[in-house]
Amino acid sequence: MSGTDITVQVRRAGLDDLAPLAKLFDAYRQFYEQPADLPLAEHYLHDRLARDESLVWLAWQGAQAIGFCQCYPTFCSVAAAPIFVLYDLYVLPGARGLGAARGLMQAAAVEARARNCVRIDLSTAKTNLPAQSLYESLGWRRDDAFFVYSSTLAPPA
């Protein structure tokens, strides 16, 4: 899948894209040490897309989906304005370096601007240096002023 003559196309995903999107989402979850579970991936994405709770873009190389980006529209109380949280970004290992991640992030930024968002937030592992390099090359700045906290809750009974 590598080469300089390969064109990557990025477009907004819909329910018709659920099968290729779910495969990528399942691979993404496995990257983060979750067990393979394609039905869970399909169900989760179906609900997000059907309820218009997230925005997803797919990167294509010909007829093959090679990456995706998922953003959750939300708000910033301090700015009193809408923002996006870019929560998921994944490109198949064999397709990395083709510009898919860059194209996905740029598509999210275009949509965020169109919705009058004041910013896009994301978090990444401290050790994910390739991703950090990409973000910084696109003009993103790392926030060193705030800590991120998380509280794991028991699943509903």
C-alpha positions as CSV (number, residue, x, y, z in Angstrom):
1,M,0.0,0.0,0.0
2,S,2.9,2.4,-0.1
3,G,4.1,4.6,-2.9
4,T,4.1,8.2,-3.9
5,D,1.6,7.8,-6.8
6,I,-1.3,6.6,-4.5
7,T,-4.2,8.9,-4.1
8,V,-6.1,9.0,-0.8
9,Q,-9.6,10.3,-0.9
10,V,-11.4,11.4,2.3
11,R,-15.2,11.7,2.7
12,R,-17.8,11.8,5.4
13,A,-19.0,8.4,6.4
14,G,-22.6,7.4,6.7
15,L,-24.6,4.3,7.6
16,D,-23.9,2.9,4.1
17,D,-20.2,2.8,5.1
18,L,-20.8,0.8,8.3
19,A,-19.2,-2.5,7.2
20,P,-15.7,-1.0,6.2
21,L,-15.9,1.5,9.1
22,A,-16.6,-1.1,11.7
23,K,-13.6,-3.2,10.5
24,L,-11.3,-0.2,11.0
25,F,-12.9,0.7,14.3
26,D,-12.4,-2.9,15.5
27,A,-8.7,-2.8,14.5
28,Y,-8.4,0.6,16.3
29,R,-9.8,-0.8,19.5
30,Q,-7.5,-3.8,19.3
31,F,-4.6,-1.3,18.9
32,Y,-5.7,0.0,22.3
33,E,-5.6,-3.6,23.7
34,Q,-9.3,-4.3,23.5
35,P,-10.5,-7.7,22.4
36,A,-11.6,-8.1,18.8
37,D,-15.4,-7.6,18.7
38,L,-16.7,-6.7,15.3
39,P,-20.4,-6.9,16.4
40,L,-19.7,-4.4,19.2
41,A,-17.9,-2.1,16.7
42,E,-20.8,-2.2,14.3
43,H,-23.4,-1.6,17.0
44,Y,-21.5,1.3,18.6
45,L,-20.9,3.0,15.3
46,H,-24.4,2.4,14.0
47,D,-25.8,4.1,17.1
48,R,-23.5,7.1,16.9
49,L,-24.3,7.6,13.2
50,A,-28.0,6.9,13.4
51,R,-28.4,9.2,16.3
52,D,-26.2,11.9,14.7
53,E,-24.0,11.8,17.9
54,S,-20.7,11.8,16.1
55,L,-19.1,12.8,12.8
56,V,-16.9,10.2,11.0
57,W,-14.7,10.5,8.0
58,L,-13.2,7.7,6.0
59,A,-10.0,7.7,4.1
60,W,-10.1,5.6,0.9
61,Q,-7.4,4.2,-1.3
62,G,-9.3,3.1,-4.3
63,A,-12.1,0.9,-3.1
64,Q,-10.4,0.1,0.3
65,A,-11.1,2.1,3.4
66,I,-7.7,2.6,5.1
67,G,-8.4,5.0,7.9
68,F,-11.0,6.9,9.9
69,C,-11.5,9.9,12.2
70,Q,-14.4,10.3,14.6
71,C,-15.3,13.6,16.3
72,Y,-17.9,14.3,18.9
73,P,-19.6,17.7,18.7
74,T,-19.9,19.3,22.1
75,F,-19.4,22.7,23.8
76,C,-16.9,24.7,25.8
77,S,-18.6,26.5,28.7
78,V,-15.7,28.9,29.2
79,A,-15.7,30.0,25.5
80,A,-19.5,29.7,25.4
81,A,-19.1,28.1,22.0
82,P,-19.2,24.8,20.2
83,I,-16.1,22.6,19.9
84,F,-15.3,19.2,18.5
85,V,-13.5,16.4,20.4
86,L,-11.4,14.4,18.0
87,Y,-11.6,11.1,19.8
88,D,-10.6,8.5,17.3
89,L,-8.0,8.6,14.5
90,Y,-6.7,5.4,13.0
91,V,-5.0,4.4,9.7
92,L,-4.1,0.8,8.8
93,P,-0.4,0.2,9.5
94,G,0.3,-0.6,5.9
95,A,-1.3,2.6,4.7
96,R,0.5,5.0,7.1
97,G,2.6,7.7,5.4
98,L,0.2,8.2,2.5
99,G,-1.4,11.3,4.0
100,A,-4.6,9.7,5.2
101,A,-4.4,10.9,8.8
102,R,-3.6,14.4,7.7
103,G,-6.5,14.4,5.2
104,L,-8.9,13.1,7.9
105,M,-7.8,15.8,10.4
106,Q,-8.2,18.5,7.7
107,A,-11.7,17.2,6.8
108,A,-12.6,17.4,10.5
109,A,-11.3,21.0,10.7
110,V,-13.3,22.1,7.7
111,E,-16.5,20.8,9.2
112,A,-15.6,22.3,12.6
113,R,-15.2,25.7,11.0
114,A,-18.4,25.3,9.1
115,R,-20.2,24.7,12.4
116,N,-18.6,27.7,14.0
117,C,-16.6,25.7,16.4
118,V,-13.9,27.6,18.2
119,R,-11.5,24.7,18.5
120,I,-10.9,20.9,18.3
121,D,-9.5,19.0,21.3
122,L,-7.8,15.7,21.3
123,S,-5.6,13.7,23.6
124,T,-2.9,11.2,22.8
125,A,-0.4,8.9,24.5
126,K,2.8,10.6,25.7
127,T,4.7,8.0,23.8
128,N,2.8,8.4,20.5
129,L,5.5,10.6,18.9
130,P,4.4,10.0,15.3
131,A,0.9,11.3,16.1
132,Q,2.3,14.3,18.0
133,S,4.5,15.2,15.0
134,L,1.5,15.1,12.7
135,Y,-0.6,17.3,15.0
136,E,2.2,19.8,15.4
137,S,2.8,19.9,11.7
138,L,-0.9,20.9,11.3
139,G,-0.5,23.8,13.8
140,W,-1.9,22.1,16.9
141,R,-0.3,23.1,20.2
142,R,0.1,20.8,23.2
143,D,-1.5,22.0,26.3
144,D,0.9,21.9,29.2
145,A,-1.3,23.9,31.6
146,F,-3.9,21.2,32.4
147,F,-3.9,17.6,33.6
148,V,-6.4,15.2,32.3
149,Y,-8.2,13.0,34.9
150,S,-10.5,10.1,34.3
151,S,-12.8,8.1,36.6
152,T,-13.8,4.6,35.5
153,L,-17.4,3.8,36.4
154,A,-19.0,0.4,36.8
155,P,-21.2,-0.5,33.8
156,P,-24.9,-0.1,34.3
157,A,-26.7,-3.1,35.8
